[in-house]
Amino acid sequence: MEPTRAELEESVRKQVEEIVASSRDIQARISRLVGDMAKEFHFNGAGLVALTRSVMDGAAAAIEKAVPKQPDSVLGQVVEGLGDGLSSASLAARLALEESEAASRSFATEDLTKLKKDLAALKSMFIDTVAETVGKLRS
C-alpha cells in the first residue's frame, strides 16, 4: 500500500529535521532527499509544491529546536539543497519526456499537466516559502 500524502509529508519533515540537526553535509543530503522523494510526491498527487513545503517546514522545526549558532547559514544550506534536488528532479522529468518521445511513447496527459502545474507553481512558491520560513525563525 502506498503512503498517503500526509505520511509522505511527515516523513520528509522528519528526515529534514534529522539532517539539519546532524549539521553534516546538509546541502548534499537535502538534495538527495528531494531528488529521491520527487517521484513519490508526484505520483502520490502531492506534487513538488508539497515536497518543497515539507522540506522547509522540517528545516524550520529543526532550527527552532536546536537554535544553532548560525541559523541563516543552516537555512541557506537547506535552500541550496532543495534547489539542487528540485533541479535534478526537473531534469529527470525532462529526460524521461525526451526518451518517451524518442521511443514514440507518450506520457499520460494527467502526468504532464500535473508536472507543468507543479513547475509553474514552484517558481513563485519557492521564494514565498523561503521568506515564510525565515519569518518564522525571526519571530
N, C-alpha and C positions, 0 to 999 in steps of 0.2 A: 504494500500500500504506500502510495506516495505521500510525503509530508504535506500538511496544509500550509497555506500562506503564512498563517501566524507562527507555525512551527519553524518554517524556514527563516522568517524574520528574527525570531527569538534566537535561533541557532547562530545566525550571523552576528547578532548583537553580542552574544556571549563570547563568541570566538574573537571578535574585535576587542572586547574588554580584556580578554586574556593576553592578546597580542600587545596591546598598549601597556598593560600592567607589567609585562615582562621587560619592556624597554629594549628589546633586542630586534634588530632588523625590521622595524615597524613598517617602513615603506614597502619593502620586498614582500613581506608576509601578507600585508593587506592586499597588495597587487595580486598575489597568487590566490588569495581567498576570493576576491572579486571575480577573477577570471574563472575560477572553479565553479562558483555559485551562479554566474550569469545565466548559464544554460538552464539550470534548475529553476531559477526565478522566472525565466521566460516561459518555459513550458508549464509551470505551475499557474501562470496567469498573473503573477505578482509584478513581473517586469523589472526593468533596470532602475526605475524610479524608486520602487520599494526597496531594492537592494541598496541603493545609494543612501536612502533614509536609514536603513538598518545599520549600515556601516557608521554613519555619522552619529546616530543615537548611541551605539556601543562605544564609540570614541568619547563622546561627551560624558557618558556614565563613568567610564574608566578614569578620565581626567578629573572629574569631580571627586571620585573616591580617593584617588591617590594624591591629588594635589601636587603634581610633580614640580620640580624647580622651574621648569620652562614649559608651561602648558602650550604656549604658542608654537614652540618647536615640535612638540609631540603632535599637535593638531596639524601642523604643516606636513609632517611625515605621513599622517593618515590621509590627508587630502591628496598628496602626491601619489601614494599607493592606490588610492581609489581611482584617480585619473589614469594611472598606468593600467590598472585592471580593466577599467571600462574601455580603454583604448584597445587592449588585447581582445576583449570580448567583441568589440565592434569590428575589428579586423577579422576575427574568426568568422563572424556572421557574413561579412563581405566575401571572404574567400569561399565559404560554403555556398553562397549565392552564385558566385562566378563558376564554381565547379559544377553546380547543378545545371547552369545554362550551357556549359561546355558539353555536358553529358546529355543534353536535351531533356533534362528532368525539370520539374517545376516545384517550387515550394507551395505549400497551401497558402491561399490568399490571406487567410486569417493570420498566419505566422508573419507574413511580410507586412501586413497592415499594423500588427502589434509592434513589430520591431521598429517600423518607421515612426509610429507614435512615441515609443519609448525614447528613441534617439532625439526626436524633436523636443520632447518634454525635458530631457536631461540638460539641454543647453541652458535654459533659464533656471531650472530647478537646482542644478549643481551649485550655482552661485547663491541662490536663496538658502539652500540647506547649510552651506558653509557659514553664511552670515548668521543664520539662526543658531547654529551650534556655538559660534563664537559669542553671540549674545547671551546664551545660557551660561557659558563659562565666566563671562564678565560680571554677571549679576549675582 
